[in-house]
Amino acid sequence: LKLLGPKAPRACAPIECPRTEPPHLPRARACAWADAMEKSALFDRLSACGQGHVFDHWASLNADERTALDQQVSEIDACMAGGFEALQPALIDAIKKHEEARAGDIECPPTAWVGRADGSDPAAEEKWEKMGLDLVAKGACAACVLAGGMGTRLGSSFPKGMLGDKEAGENFLPSGKSLFQLYSERILTIQRRAQKHAGLEKEPTVWFLVMTGEATHKLITDFFERKAFFGLRQEQVLFFQQGIMPCFAPDGRVLMEKHGRIATSPDGNAGIYPALRRTGVLDKLKAAGVRWVQAFSVDNVLVRVADPVWYGYCEDVGADVVVKTVPKRIWSEAVGVVTLRGGAPGVIEYSEIGDERAQEQHLSGTLKYDAANICLQAYSLDFLCGPAQDYKTLWHIARKDIPTIDGKVPGIKLEGFIFDVFEVAKCFRLLQVDRAAEFSAIKNASDSGKPDTPQTALSSLSRLHRRWLRAAGVKVPEDGAEGQGPVCEVSSLLSYRGEGLEQIATTVDASTDPIVVP
């Protein structure tokens, strides 16, 4: 890379920017350019750190375009700890760490750190569920969906959370509900269960935090408004926008999408931490008496949103961070695993661990590195307000073709990973859960020929809901050898994890396909 290669010793120095008119501007415009430059208070700062070219075309921009560019630069400056001055050093550091990436000395989390909510210890789950419902009844709980991304890989031009709604094209659930609606209804069900559990006159509140992105924020907020917040109270749904990072050329210069706009990308799911503070969400949660926040990816159709068992386990062990994990299907499954590296908790990516280490086994014959990370993490509010804010984001690089004013060019994006902050948790724990009950991701389009599509998610949901109905006494045909059976959907408003279905068992017609229990 030009920044670090042996033939580029000057690469780490700030890039020199023109102090007179840029050579590509006609001389007749030199004075106009100079006068215009004086009107941007940010020019000197960016020039000093090698990025003055951002304002090369300032003189040709109209008032609105200048304001928009100033605002964009200010937003990037606010999103990056250390401001624009820290961007190029962060890029150099990220490239260096990427090239030196290795697994290093890793070990499994201690057995004492691992709780089980996979059906193997029903008594423990019952205890944690009661503790969790107590917390929900006290208004001490929040759930956050990481929903900043567009459904581009699904062949959609809408945010992923809108998948399933007729507005977004493909309907993959018989009910026509979107992912956002499923998640909202699961919160409503938990609120009602907590109300009944605690004998309250009014439903308690589980705060629903929705992390959006620059490209998805208005689409998502408008969608929730059109859908009347899916039955939730408007004030309990808190939207907040993750930050952005500029895209870079290999020499460290910020790329321009057009004359008045920097080419940017989201700052990764680690953007949740500064965004919660920057948007005032942490202050609102603190004022409301919230103790625990669960965060999950928008594309997991089986996620137990606002899971009382999870809240209860967090409270029971007094952890800063608790992550849900599932056992790997096979040693070569392309998924990161939760480990200790240098004694600190974290996630090692499947590309780092290596085949030999990935195949290591315990004496019992089970995989040694088996705790698959599925982007389900819960935090104490104290951790989110303290250590998570003090943590310096570890930036990772992604080499992509970036659309710019000069067409698509090779570039570098920086993103932070949500799990890097785990290393500063004083009390870190894992909760192993049942994959079939809690995890089925949607990553690819149905016609892509790849796994993790809307259709595989529907199959996972159907298998789970058929299992619920059988347990309630409904005569649903047994699944085939490969788990196939009729499409089945039980409303999230009716049951959270299969409870209470005995009361309606006699009304369900299991001879239909799909089987829909509204």
ABEGO torsion letter per residue (X at the ends): XAAABAABAAAABBBBBBABBBAABBAAAAAAAAAAAAABAAAAAAAAAGAAAAAAAAAABBAAAAAAAAAAAAAAAAABBGEAAAAAAAAAAAAAAAAABBAEBBBBBBAAABBBAAGABAAAAAAAAAAAAAAAAAGABBBBBBAABBAAAAGBABBAAABGBAAAGBBABAAGBBAAAAAAAAAAAAAAAAAAAAGBABBBBBBBBBBBBAAAAAAAAAAAAAAGGGGBBAAABBBBBBBBBBBBBAAGBBBBABAABBBBBBAEAAAAAAAAAAAGAAAAAAAAGBABBBBBBAABAABBBGBAAAAAAAAAAGBABBBBBBBBABAABBBBBBBBBGGBBBBBBAAAAEAAAAABBBAAGBBABABBBAGBBBBBAAAAABAAAABBBBBBBBBBBBBBAAEBBBBBBBBBBAAAAAAABABBBBBBBBAAAABBBBABBAAAGBBGBAAAAAAAAAAAAAAAAAAAGBBBBBBBAAGBBBBBBBBAAABAAGBGAAAAAAABBAABOBBBBX
